[in-house]
Amino acid sequence: MLILAAGANAANATEMTKLDQADKTTALAGQEHVHEVEPVALGLNPGAWVALSMAVFIAILIWKKVPAVVTSGLDKQIDAIRRQLDEAKTLRAEAEKLRAEYAAKIANAEKDAAAMLDHARHEADAIVAKAEVDATAMVGRREKMAQDKIGAAERAAVDGLRARAADAAADAARTLIAANHGAVADKALVDGAIADLAKH
Protein backbone atom coordinates (compact mmCIF):
# COMPACT_ATOMS: atom_id res chain seq x y z
CA MET A 1 0.00 0.00 0.00
CA LEU A 2 2.87 2.36 0.81
CA ILE A 3 4.45 1.65 -2.58
CA LEU A 4 1.16 2.34 -4.40
CA ALA A 5 0.78 5.64 -2.53
CA ALA A 6 4.35 6.57 -3.43
CA GLY A 7 3.67 5.77 -7.11
CA ALA A 8 0.52 7.89 -7.11
CA ASN A 9 2.39 10.81 -5.54
CA ALA A 10 5.12 10.48 -8.17
CA ALA A 11 2.51 10.50 -10.97
CA ASN A 12 0.85 13.60 -9.49
CA ALA A 13 4.23 15.30 -9.20
CA THR A 14 4.94 14.45 -12.86
CA GLU A 15 1.59 15.94 -13.97
CA MET A 16 2.29 19.09 -11.96
CA THR A 17 5.71 19.35 -13.58
CA LYS A 18 4.13 18.99 -17.01
CA LEU A 19 1.59 21.73 -16.25
CA ASP A 20 4.33 24.04 -14.99
CA GLN A 21 6.38 23.43 -18.11
CA ALA A 22 3.35 24.04 -20.33
CA ASP A 23 2.64 27.33 -18.54
CA LYS A 24 6.26 28.40 -18.93
CA THR A 25 6.23 27.42 -22.59
CA THR A 26 3.04 29.40 -23.20
CA ALA A 27 4.50 32.40 -21.40
CA LEU A 28 7.71 32.20 -23.39
CA ALA A 29 5.80 31.70 -26.64
CA GLY A 30 3.73 34.76 -25.90
CA GLN A 31 6.85 36.81 -25.25
CA GLU A 32 9.11 35.57 -28.00
CA HIS A 33 6.53 33.84 -30.20
CA VAL A 34 8.82 30.78 -30.09
CA HIS A 35 7.24 27.37 -29.51
CA GLU A 36 9.50 24.72 -27.95
CA VAL A 37 8.80 21.15 -28.90
CA GLU A 38 8.82 18.61 -26.07
CA PRO A 39 10.34 15.22 -26.96
CA VAL A 40 7.73 12.51 -27.48
CA ALA A 41 8.22 8.76 -27.86
CA LEU A 42 5.39 6.47 -28.88
CA GLY A 43 3.04 9.31 -28.22
CA LEU A 44 4.17 9.75 -24.59
CA ASN A 45 6.09 12.71 -23.21
CA PRO A 46 8.84 12.23 -20.52
CA GLY A 47 6.45 12.73 -17.61
CA ALA A 48 4.15 10.03 -18.94
CA TRP A 49 7.12 7.71 -19.36
CA VAL A 50 8.16 8.31 -15.74
CA ALA A 51 4.60 7.65 -14.55
CA LEU A 52 4.39 4.53 -16.73
CA SER A 53 7.75 3.22 -15.48
CA MET A 54 6.68 3.81 -11.87
CA ALA A 55 3.39 1.99 -12.48
CA VAL A 56 5.26 -0.93 -14.13
CA PHE A 57 7.74 -1.00 -11.24
CA ILE A 58 4.93 -1.03 -8.69
CA ALA A 59 3.10 -3.74 -10.66
CA ILE A 60 6.26 -5.87 -10.73
CA LEU A 61 6.70 -5.43 -6.99
CA ILE A 62 3.10 -6.48 -6.43
CA TRP A 63 3.37 -9.36 -8.94
CA LYS A 64 6.54 -10.64 -7.18
CA LYS A 65 4.72 -10.22 -3.85
CA VAL A 66 7.44 -7.95 -2.45
CA PRO A 67 5.06 -6.24 0.01
CA ALA A 68 4.01 -9.65 1.29
CA VAL A 69 7.67 -10.64 1.63
CA VAL A 70 8.47 -7.40 3.46
CA THR A 71 5.40 -7.82 5.66
CA SER A 72 6.21 -11.45 6.39
CA GLY A 73 9.81 -10.49 7.19
CA LEU A 74 8.58 -7.81 9.56
CA ASP A 75 6.10 -10.29 11.06
CA LYS A 76 8.91 -12.80 11.55
CA GLN A 77 11.05 -10.18 13.23
CA ILE A 78 8.11 -9.17 15.42
CA ASP A 79 7.51 -12.84 16.31
CA ALA A 80 11.21 -13.32 17.07
CA ILE A 81 11.25 -10.23 19.28
CA ARG A 82 8.05 -11.41 20.99
CA ARG A 83 9.63 -14.84 21.60
CA GLN A 84 12.76 -13.21 22.98
CA LEU A 85 10.63 -11.07 25.28
CA ASP A 86 8.70 -14.15 26.43
CA GLU A 87 11.97 -16.01 27.02
CA ALA A 88 13.30 -13.02 28.94
CA LYS A 89 10.14 -12.97 31.07
CA THR A 90 10.48 -16.71 31.68
CA LEU A 91 14.16 -16.36 32.57
CA ARG A 92 13.38 -13.46 34.88
CA ALA A 93 10.63 -15.48 36.60
CA GLU A 94 13.02 -18.42 36.98
CA ALA A 95 15.72 -16.10 38.34
CA GLU A 96 13.27 -14.63 40.84
CA LYS A 97 12.22 -18.14 41.86
CA LEU A 98 15.85 -19.23 42.28
CA ARG A 99 16.61 -16.09 44.27
CA ALA A 100 13.65 -16.79 46.56
CA GLU A 101 14.75 -20.42 46.96
CA TYR A 102 18.32 -19.42 47.81
CA ALA A 103 17.09 -16.76 50.21
CA ALA A 104 14.93 -19.40 51.92
CA LYS A 105 17.88 -21.82 52.00
CA ILE A 106 20.12 -19.16 53.53
CA ALA A 107 17.48 -18.35 56.15
CA ASN A 108 17.05 -22.07 56.92
CA ALA A 109 20.82 -22.52 57.08
CA GLU A 110 21.08 -19.64 59.55
CA LYS A 111 18.28 -21.17 61.65
CA ASP A 112 19.96 -24.59 61.50
CA ALA A 113 23.30 -23.08 62.47
CA ALA A 114 21.70 -21.28 65.44
CA ALA A 115 19.93 -24.50 66.49
CA MET A 116 23.16 -26.51 66.16
CA LEU A 117 25.05 -23.91 68.18
CA ASP A 118 22.38 -23.95 70.88
CA HIS A 119 22.40 -27.77 70.93
CA ALA A 120 26.22 -27.79 71.14
CA ARG A 121 26.07 -25.38 74.08
CA HIS A 122 23.54 -27.59 75.88
CA GLU A 123 25.66 -30.66 75.22
CA ALA A 124 28.79 -28.86 76.45
CA ASP A 125 26.95 -27.77 79.61
CA ALA A 126 25.74 -31.35 80.14
CA ILE A 127 29.26 -32.73 79.59
CA VAL A 128 30.72 -30.20 82.05
CA ALA A 129 28.03 -31.02 84.63
CA LYS A 130 28.62 -34.78 84.19
CA ALA A 131 32.38 -34.25 84.43
CA GLU A 132 31.88 -32.31 87.66
CA VAL A 133 29.66 -35.09 89.07
CA ASP A 134 32.13 -37.76 87.94
CA ALA A 135 35.05 -35.80 89.38
CA THR A 136 33.21 -35.39 92.70
CA ALA A 137 32.37 -39.11 92.75
CA MET A 138 35.96 -40.00 91.87
CA VAL A 139 37.31 -37.74 94.60
CA GLY A 140 34.86 -39.35 97.04
CA ARG A 141 35.98 -42.84 95.97
CA ARG A 142 39.62 -41.87 96.25
CA GLU A 143 39.01 -40.37 99.70
CA LYS A 144 37.17 -43.54 100.80
CA MET A 145 39.99 -45.70 99.42
CA ALA A 146 42.53 -43.55 101.23
CA GLN A 147 40.48 -43.73 104.42
CA ASP A 148 40.16 -47.50 104.01
CA LYS A 149 43.91 -47.80 103.53
CA ILE A 150 44.53 -45.57 106.52
CA GLY A 151 42.06 -47.64 108.62
CA ALA A 152 43.69 -50.88 107.45
CA ALA A 153 47.12 -49.49 108.30
CA GLU A 154 45.84 -48.36 111.68
CA ARG A 155 44.30 -51.79 112.34
CA ALA A 156 47.49 -53.48 111.21
CA ALA A 157 49.49 -51.21 113.50
CA VAL A 158 47.12 -51.88 116.42
CA ASP A 159 47.23 -55.62 115.74
CA GLY A 160 51.03 -55.47 115.58
CA LEU A 161 51.13 -53.53 118.84
CA ARG A 162 48.75 -56.02 120.43
CA ALA A 163 50.85 -58.93 119.23
CA ARG A 164 53.96 -57.29 120.57
CA ALA A 165 52.18 -56.49 123.82
CA ALA A 166 50.96 -60.09 124.08
CA ASP A 167 54.45 -61.39 123.38
CA ALA A 168 55.87 -58.99 125.94
CA ALA A 169 53.21 -60.01 128.46
CA ALA A 170 53.90 -63.70 127.83
CA ASP A 171 57.61 -63.12 128.21
CA ALA A 172 56.99 -61.16 131.40
CA ALA A 173 54.65 -63.84 132.69
CA ARG A 174 57.20 -66.53 131.96
CA THR A 175 59.83 -64.49 133.67
CA LEU A 176 57.59 -63.86 136.67
CA ILE A 177 56.43 -67.45 136.83
CA ALA A 178 59.96 -68.69 136.50
CA ALA A 179 61.06 -66.31 139.23
CA ASN A 180 58.18 -66.86 141.68
CA HIS A 181 57.15 -70.51 141.18
CA GLY A 182 59.14 -73.51 141.98
CA ALA A 183 58.38 -77.26 141.83
CA VAL A 184 56.26 -77.13 145.00
CA ALA A 185 54.12 -74.27 143.69
CA ASP A 186 53.74 -76.05 140.37
CA LYS A 187 52.64 -79.25 142.17
CA ALA A 188 50.03 -77.27 144.13
CA LEU A 189 48.71 -75.69 140.93
CA VAL A 190 48.54 -79.04 139.18
CA ASP A 191 46.75 -80.62 142.13
CA GLY A 192 44.27 -77.74 142.23
CA ALA A 193 43.60 -78.09 138.52
CA ILE A 194 43.02 -81.86 138.89
CA ALA A 195 40.67 -81.22 141.79
CA ASP A 196 38.70 -78.74 139.69
CA LEU A 197 38.44 -81.26 136.88
CA ALA A 198 37.26 -83.93 139.23
CA LYS A 199 34.48 -81.68 140.48
CA HIS A 200 33.14 -81.12 137.03
LINHUKA-V958874 format. One record per pair of residues at least 12 apart in sequence whose C-alpha atoms are under 6 Angstrom apart, sorted by the first residue. I is the first residue (numbers start at 0). J is the second residue. Records with the same first field share a line. If there is no record, write none. Layout:
# LINHUKA-V958874
I->J, J
This chain:
# LINHUKA-V958874
6->53
10->50
13->46
